[in-house]
Amino acid sequence: MKQETVHADKVQLAYAGILSKATTLGMILVAIGYIVYVFQLLPLSVPIDQVAGNWGLRASEFHQKVPGAPSGWSCFSHAGQGDMLSYISIIYLGIVTMMCLVAAGFAFLREKNMIYTLVSFAQIAVLILAAAGVVSGGH
């Protein structure tokens, strides 16, 4: 039985290298955030029982019923609170995709592959605009 060898190109290696390191760090941050939240090692902006009691609500309904709960990017101004620290660790995992696309975009640029370079950076721009709330799906 002959074993087939698979070769990865430089772009794939750049993407995979960032993905491996960033997701490992992300999972560590999520675990730390979870422990801080569950054991209430830092004060919470919203008590756990209020979150659990309103779990089925839409975000807008939750914010009406629980005044003072951080929303949107205000979580970063409340980073010293246990629940927001946990939330920020999840946001970090969402940013990993952009970090990988940046690495891939520069790898494409080094290879002088302008089409893929432009596509990579266009994807990053769309993700940033969507995160900022500029692009929405009609909601």
C-alpha positions in Angstrom: 0.0 0.0 0.0 1.5 3.3 -1.1 1.2 6.3 1.2 0.4 9.5 -0.6 2.2 12.7 0.5 0.3 15.9 0.7 2.1 19.2 0.3 0.8 22.5 1.6 1.7 25.7 -0.1 3.0 28.8 1.7 -0.5 30.4 2.0 -2.0 27.3 3.6 0.9 27.1 6.0 0.6 30.7 7.0 -3.2 30.4 7.5 -2.8 27.1 9.5 0.1 28.5 11.6 -2.0 31.5 12.8 -5.1 29.3 13.2 -3.3 26.8 15.4 -1.7 29.4 17.7 -4.7 31.7 17.9 -7.3 29.0 18.6 -5.1 27.5 21.3 -4.8 30.9 22.9 -8.6 31.4 22.4 -9.5 28.2 24.1 -7.3 29.0 27.1 -9.0 32.5 27.3 -12.4 30.9 27.1 -11.6 28.5 29.9 -10.2 31.3 32.1 -13.2 33.5 31.3 -15.6 30.6 32.1 -13.9 29.9 35.4 -13.9 33.6 36.4 -17.6 33.9 35.5 -18.8 30.7 37.2 -16.8 31.1 40.4 -17.5 34.9 40.3 -13.8 35.7 40.9 -14.7 39.2 39.6 -17.9 41.1 40.1 -20.6 40.5 37.4 -22.4 43.3 35.5 -25.5 41.1 35.4 -26.1 38.5 38.1 -26.2 34.9 36.9 -29.8 34.3 38.1 -31.0 37.3 36.0 -29.3 36.0 32.9 -30.7 32.5 33.5 -34.2 33.8 34.2 -34.3 35.8 31.0 -32.4 33.3 28.7 -35.2 33.0 26.1 -35.5 36.8 25.4 -34.2 38.6 22.4 -31.3 40.9 23.1 -33.5 44.0 22.9 -36.1 42.5 25.3 -33.3 41.5 27.7 -31.9 45.0 27.8 -35.3 46.4 28.5 -35.9 44.0 31.3 -32.3 44.2 32.8 -31.3 47.8 32.6 -27.6 48.5 32.9 -26.6 45.3 31.1 -23.7 46.1 28.7 -24.5 45.8 25.0 -22.5 45.9 21.8 -18.9 47.1 22.1 -19.5 48.5 25.6 -18.3 45.1 26.9 -14.7 46.4 26.5 -15.4 49.3 28.9 -16.6 46.7 31.4 -13.6 44.3 30.9 -13.0 44.1 34.7 -16.3 42.3 35.2 -16.4 38.5 35.1 -19.2 38.1 32.6 -17.7 40.7 30.2 -14.3 39.0 30.4 -15.9 35.8 29.4 -17.8 37.5 26.6 -14.6 39.2 25.3 -12.9 35.8 25.1 -15.6 34.7 22.7 -15.2 37.9 20.7 -11.5 37.0 20.4 -12.4 33.7 18.8 -14.4 35.5 16.2 -11.4 37.7 15.4 -9.2 34.7 14.7 -10.7 34.4 11.2 -9.6 37.9 10.4 -6.1 37.2 11.8 -5.9 34.1 9.5 -7.1 36.1 6.5 -4.5 38.8 7.1 -1.8 36.2 7.1 -3.1 34.6 4.0 -3.5 38.0 2.3 0.2 38.9 2.9 1.2 35.4 1.8 -0.7 36.0 -1.5 0.9 39.4 -1.7 4.4 37.9 -1.4 3.5 35.5 -4.1 2.3 38.4 -6.3 -1.1 36.8 -6.6 -3.1 40.1 -6.7 -6.5 38.6 -7.3 -6.4 36.5 -4.1 -4.7 39.3 -2.2 -7.6 41.6 -3.1 -10.2 38.9 -2.2 -8.5 38.3 1.2 -8.4 42.0 2.1 -12.0 42.5 0.8 -13.2 39.7 3.1 -11.4 41.4 6.0 -13.0 44.8 5.1 -16.5 43.2 5.0 -16.0 41.5 8.4 -14.8 44.7 10.0 -17.8 46.6 8.5 -20.2 43.9 9.7 -18.7 43.9 13.2 -19.0 47.7 13.3 -22.7 47.4 12.4 -22.3 49.1 9.0 -23.3 46.0 7.1 -26.4 44.1 8.3 -28.6 41.3 6.9 -31.7 43.5 7.0 -32.5 42.9 10.7 
